[in-house]
Amino acid sequence: MNNLEKLSTNLQEKFEISDYIITSIGFFEDTVYFSARREKISYDIMISDEIIDFIPCEENESILKLYNLVEPRNLVKSYLNHHDFKIVKFGTLVEEYQMQQIPGFYFQINENSNNIQIKIYPGDYAIPILLEEEPTIPELSRAEFFGSFDDSEIKEFTDQYLEIPQDKNRNINSLKKPKKVGRNEPCTCGSGMKYKKCCGNIIKK
């Protein structure tokens, strides 16, 4: 049993002590994974020695609560601290799948000079993607995506991506007024007659 499998087994036991049922266990390439479920809540936990540098996200406790990620984060953190793992980095992560954002939580730890990353996601999402199967998108992510844009954000998007090129010396909103033709000037139609006796007379009538 290698370090990843041992860590996975120990974390599974930690979840089982908290009344979770381990519903799936496996590995794929350099990742060991398992799913833990309790009643209607489930999580995908993935352990890998491939370190991914996530874009730093401010840890938002309210988002973690919405996605029920507080308890699994605390369970993993408790295990790591109790067994004196060196936590190098941790935080909220956000991944996109088909234009929908899925939050998760990750720990980067160091064990015997080996870097390991643990990622926690809402259940039935991360493992299916890893195995190239169809994932289940959390309903909350769907609702957040479809209702997430207000008018100012839409304007910012259109300003950025639908910008109309403009001549700096020209205001595209201003229209030149047509030159007014005097009554005694030659008519603009080219008849040779005075404007007042040609087109001007027609307009007047």
N, C-alpha and C positions, 0 to 999 in steps of 0.2 A: 504494500500500500504506500503510494507516494504522499508527499506533504499535502497536496490539494485534496486527495481522497480522504486523508485523515482529518483534515480541517472540516470537510463537508460532513463526514460522519459525526463529528463532535457537535457541529452546529445543528444537525438533525436531531440529536439527542436533546439539545437545549430547547428546540421548538417543541419536541414531544413532551417534555416536562411541563410546558405551558399549555398542554392540551391540544396541540396541533397534530394533525395526521399527515404523515409524509405520503404523498400520493404518487410521486414519480422521482426516480433517481437515475442519473446517467452521466455520460461524458461525451463530448464532441470535440475532436482535435485537442486543443489545449485548455478546454473548459470543462469543469465538473459542475453539475447542477442538480438541484432538487426542488420540488414543489411542496409547500406546506399549506394545509387547509384546516380551518376551524369554522364550522358552520358555513356561512356563505362567503367568508373572506378567505382569500388564498394569495400566496406570494410565490414568485419565482426567484430563487437565490442562485446566483452564478458566481463561481470561483475560478479565477484564471491567473496565470502568471504573465499574461499579456497585459501590459499596463496601457490604459487609454487615458490621455489627458483631456478631461472634460472641460468645456468652457465654464469658468467659475460662475456659480449661481449663488445668490444670497439664500441662505438657509431659511426658508419660510415655514415656520411651524404650522401655520394655518393650512398651507397646501399639503403638507405631510399628513395632517389630520383628515383632510378631505379624502385623500387616497388611502387612508388607514395604514400609513407607513411608519407611524411613530413607534408602535409596539415592536415590529420586526427590527427596526433600527436599534431600539434599546436592547433587545435580546442579543443581537450580534455584538453591540458595543460592550455589553456586560460580560459576554464570554471572552472577548479580546482583552479587556482590562483585567479580568480575573486570572487569565493565563499569561499575563505579562507580554502580550504582543505589542510591538512598537507600532502605533498608529501614525503613519507618515502624513496622511491627508484623508479628509472625509468631507462629505457634503452632498447637497442635492444635485441631481443631474436631470437633464431633460433631453429626451430623444424624440425624433420625429419619425412617424410612419404614415405614409400616404396623407401628408399634410395635416396630421393630427399629432399633438404633443403629449408624450407620456412621461410623467415624472418618475424618478426613482431615487435611490440613495446608494452611495458607494463609500467603501473604506479602502484605502491603500495601506497595506501593512508590510512590515519587514520581519522575516523570520529566517534566522541564520544567514543573513546577507542576501536572502531571496525576496524579491518584491512580489507581493500577491495582491490582487484586487478582488474585492467582494462587492457584488452589485445586487440590490434588492429592487424588485419591480412588482407592480400589481399582477396578480396571478393570470396565467393563460395568455401572457403577452410575449415575454422575452424568450422563453424556451421554444415555443413554436417557430419564432423567427430564426433562432439559432439552428433549428432542425429543418428550416426551409418549408415550414407548414404555415397554414393560415392562422394568424393570431386573433385573439379576442380583444378588441379595443374597449377600454373602460368607458361606460356610458358617460361618465363625467367629462372625459376628454372630448367626446363628440359634442356634448352640450357647450363646453367651453370654446371649442373651435368655431362652431356655427354662430355663436352669439358674442364673439369676442371683439368685433370691430365697431368702433363708434365713428361718427362723422369726421372727427379730426384725424383719426388714423387712416381712414379711407382717403381723405384729402392729401395727407402726407405721402401715401402710396402713389396716388395719381400724379402728384407733383414730381415725384422722383422718377417714376417709370413712364409717364405719359407726357413728359415735358415737351412743349412746342418750341422748337428753335426760334429765337427772335433776334432781329437786328438790334444791336444796342442803341443805335441812333434812331430807331423807329418805334413808335408806340403803336402796336397792332390794334389797340382798341380805338384809336382815333381815325375818323373818316374825313377825307378832304371834302369840303363843300364845293359843289359845282360852281364854276364862274358864272356870275349873273350877266346876262346879255342885255345891253342897253336897247331901248326901243328904236333908236335911229341907227343902230349898228347893223351891218349885214347879217342876214339870217344864217344861223349855223347849219342849215340844211344844204347850203350851197346853191340856192336858187338865184342869188344876186339881188334879191329884193331886200328892202329893209325888214328888220325883225317884226316891227309893229304891223306891217302889211302882209306878213307871211305867217309863219308858225305862231308868232305872238298873237296874231288876230284870231287864230284857231283856238288857242288856249283861252283867250279872253271870252270867246263865245261859249 
